[in-house]
Amino acid sequence: MRLRADLLLFMVAMLWGSAFVAQRVAGLNGSVFFFNGARYLVAASVVAPLAKAWSRPRAAGFDHVQWTWMAFAGTILFLAAALQQAGLMDTTAGNAGFLTSLYVVLVPLVLFLGWRERPSGWTTVSIVTAVVGAFLLSSASAAEVRRGDLLELVGAGFWALHVVLLGKFAARFDALSFSTGQLLVCGLLNLGVGAIFETFDATSLAQLGWAVAYTGMLSLGIGYTVQVWAQRHTPPTEAALILSLESVVAALGGWIFLREVLSPLQLTGCALILLAVVLLQVKATGATGVRPGRPPDTIGISGRRY
C-alpha cells in the first residue's frame, strides 16, 4: 500500500510540474484571469461529485462559518493563482516552478509574522539558502531581476499564507467540501476580475481548451484528490520530498516542450532552492501543525500550491 501511495504521489508531482507548461502556454497568449477562472471552475466541477460521495454526512451543507472561511481561503487562492499566472507571461515554466516551491520555506516566516511562532536555526538557514537561490534563478545576470520572477516570488508568499490558513483554521471542516467551496470562489473571482480588466476572446480561450482541461481536471481536480488518499499511507516528510519533485518536472517540461534553457547561474539557483526545500522538509517536526508539503488546497488541507 505504501509503495502504491508513493507512486501515486510521484504521479501527482508529474501532474503539478507539467501543469506549468500548460500555464506558460496560456501566459504567452496573454491569458490570466479568464484562463484561471475557467480552470478553477472545471476543478470545482470535478471535486464537487467526489465531495458529495465521500464527505461525512454532517458536511452535506455549509453553515455561515464555513462559507466565511471558504470565501477567505478562495480569495487568497485567487491572489496566489493570479500572481503565478501573470508571472508566467514574463518568465519560464522552470523558473515559475522553482520560485513557487519557495512557499514551503516561507511558511515558517508567515507563522512567525502572524503568530509569533519562532523558526528554528535550521529553518533560518533554509530560508537564507532559498533566498540566495531565488536571486540567482531570477537573474539572467547578477544585476537584474525579471518582473515575472518577482510576481512568482510574491505569489509564493500568498501560497504560504494559504497553507497556514488551511492548517490553522480550515482543518475543522470537511476537506473535500471545503475544497469545492474555495475552488468555486477562486474561479468566480477570476472571472469577475477578468470581466473588468481583460477582453474576453472566446477563440483564444477555446484554443487553450486543452490547457484548461489539463490543469483543471488533472492537475487541480484529480491531482489533489489522489494526494488526499496517498498521504494517508505515506509519512508526511516522505510525501513532501516526493511532491517537491514538482519543480524539477516543471523545469524539465519547459526544456522538452518549450525549449527553455537555464544558464549555469540559474541552475545553481535551482539547486539551492531545491536543497532548501528538501532540508526544511527532512528536518520538519510538524510542531506547527502545518505540513510543509504542498500549498494550497490539497483538496483539502495538506499544503500545496494551486
N, C-alpha and C positions, 0 to 999 in steps of 0.2 A: 504493500500500500504506500509506503514512504517513497519507494523508487518511482512509482507511478505519479505521486504528488510532485516529486522533484522534476520529472519530465514535463508534467503539465505546467509547472512554474516556468520552466525554460521556454516552453511554447508561448506562454504569456509574455515573457521578456522579448521574444521574437516579434510578437504582435505589436507590443508597445513601441519597440525600437523601429520597426519597419513603418509604423504609422507616421513617423517624422518625414519619411519620403513623400507619402501622400499629402501631408500637410505642407511640405515645401513646394510641391507642385501647385497646390491651391494658392500659396503665398505668391508664387511667381505670376499667378493670374490676378493678383491684387485682391483676393477674396479673404476677408477676415470674419465679419460679423454674420453675414448670411450663410457662409460656409459652416461656421461654428454652430449657428442656430440649427441648421439642418441636421448636422451630425449628432448633436446632443439630443435633439428630439427623436432621432432614429434610435439612439441608445436608450432613451426613456421607454420607447415602444418595445424594445427588446427585453428590458428588465421588468417592466410592469407585469406581464403574464407570469414571470418567474416569482415575483413578489406575491402575487395573488395565490399561486400554487404552494409556495414554500414557507411563507411568512406565518408567524404564530397567529392563532385566531384573534387574539386581542389587538393585533396590528391591522385588522381589516379596515379600520377607519382612523383618520388623523384628528387629534384634538388641536386646539389652537396653539398649545405649547410646541407640539411637533411641527406644525406649519411654520411657526416663527423661526425655529432653528433650521428647518429646511430652506426657508427663504434666505436666511443669513448665510448658510453654507453655499447655497446656489449662487448668491451674489459674489462671494469670494471666489468660487469656482469660475464664474463669468469673467472676473477681472484677471485671474491667472491664465485662463484659456485665451482671452483676447490679447494679452501681452505676448503670450507664446506665439500665437498665430501671426500677430503683427511683426514680431521679431523675425519670423521665418520669411518675411518679404525681403529681408536685408541680411540674412546670414544663412549658413549651410545647415542641412539636416544634422550633420555630425556635431557642429557647434551647439545647435539647439538641444540636442540630446544630452551632451555632457553638461552644459550650463544648467539645464533643467534639473539634472541629478543633484545639483547643489542644494536642493530643498532639504535633502537628508541631513546635510551639515548645518543648515540654517535653522532646523527645528529647535536645537538646544538654545540658539540665540533668541528665538521668539519666546521660548519658555522663560528665559532669563529676563527679557524686557517686559513681558506681560505678566509673569507670575513669580518673578524673582527666584526662579529655580537655577541656582548657580551651576554652570557647566564644570565638569572635571578638567584637570590639567590635560588629560589625553584628548578630550573633546576640543579644547582650545587649540592644541597642536593640529588637530584635524581641520579645524576651521581656517587657521592660517595657511595650511598646506593647500586647501581648496581655493582660497582667495588668490594665492600666487598662481595656481594652475589656471584659474579663470582669467587672470590678466594675460598670461602667456597665450592661452587659447584664443582670446578675443582680439589679440594684437597681431596684425599682419607684420608690423614692425614693432619694436619695443616702445613706440611713441604714440600710437593711436589705438583707440578702441572704437569698434564699429557700433553704429546705432542699434542694429538688430541684436547684437550681443548684449547691449545694455538693457534692452527690453526683455531679453530672456533672463537676465540677472534679476531684474525687478520682479518678473513673473515667478521666478524661483522663490522669492520671498513670500509671495501670495500662496504658492503651493505649500510652503512650510506652514503658513498660518492656517491653511485649510486642514492640514494633517493634525495640527494641535487642536483645532476646533472639533474635529471628528473624535479625537481621542479623549478630550476633556468633557464634551457635552453630548455628542450625538450617540455615544455608546448606550445611552439609556433607552434608545428607540430600536425598533426592528431594523436590521441592516438593509435588507432589500427594499422595504417600503420607503425608508429614508433616502436611499439612493435614487429611487424613482422620482421622488419629490424634488431633490436638488438638481437632478439632471433636467427635469422639466422646467424649473425656474431658470437655470442657466441657459437653456435653449430659447425660452421666450424672451429673456433679457437681450440675448444676442440679436434675435430678430427685431426687437423693438429699437435697439440702438442702430442696427443696420438700416432700418427704415428711415432714420434721421440722417445718418452720415454716409451711407453708401447708396449707389444707384443699383437697383435690382436689375440683374441681367439674367433672365431665365435661360438664355442659350449657354452662357458661360457656366452657370450653375449646373445645367444638365450635362455639360461636358465633364464636369467634376463629379458626376454622379457616382462613379466608381470610388473616388476618394471619400465621399460622404458615406457610402455604404461600407467601405472597408474600415474606416475609423469609427463610424457609429455602431455598426453591428459587431464587428470582430474585435477591434481594439478596446472600445469602451464597453459595449454590451457583453459579449461573450468572454472577453479577456478578464474583466473584473469579476464576473460570476465564477469563472473557473478558479480565479485566485482565492475567492472566499472558501471554496471547498478544499483546495490544495493546502492552504495554510492551516487547516485543521489537522493535517497529518505530517507537516514538516515544521521543525523548530523555527522560531522567528528569525534567528540570526542566519540560519542556513537559507531560509526563504529570501531574506533580504539580499544576501550575496548573489543568489541566482537571479533575482529581479534586477540587480544593479547592472547586469549584462545588457540591459535595455540600451544604455548609452553607447556601448560598443556596437550593438546591432545597428543603431542609428547611423553611426559613422561608416560602417561597412555598407549599409544600404545606400547612403549618399554617394559613396565611391563607386559602387557597382551600377546603380541605376541613373545617377545624375552626374557622374564623372566629377564629383567633388574631391579635391585633393587637399590634404592638410600638410602644411610646411613642417619641417623638423621642430620649429619652435612651438607650433600648435600641438603637435603630437606629444611634446614634453608636457604641455599644459593638460592635455587629456589624461596622460599617465598620472599626473599629480592629483587631478580631480578624482580619478578612479581609486587611487591609493587612499585619499582622504575618506571617500565614501566607504571603502572596504574596512579601513582601520576603525572608523566610528561604529560600523555595524558589528564587527567582530568583538569590540570592547563594550558594546551596549549592554547595560544591565537590566534595562526595562524598568528602571526606577521611576521614570516619569509617567509610565502608563501609556506612552505612545510608542508604537513600534517604528523604528527608523527605517522601515522598508519602503514603501512607495507612497506617493502622495495621494491626493485627494481621492475621494470616494472609493475605493476598493470595493465598490458596491457596497460598500458598507463602510467599513471603518478600519482600514488597516494602514493606510498611509500610502498613497501613491499619487502621481500626478496625471491629470486628465489631459 
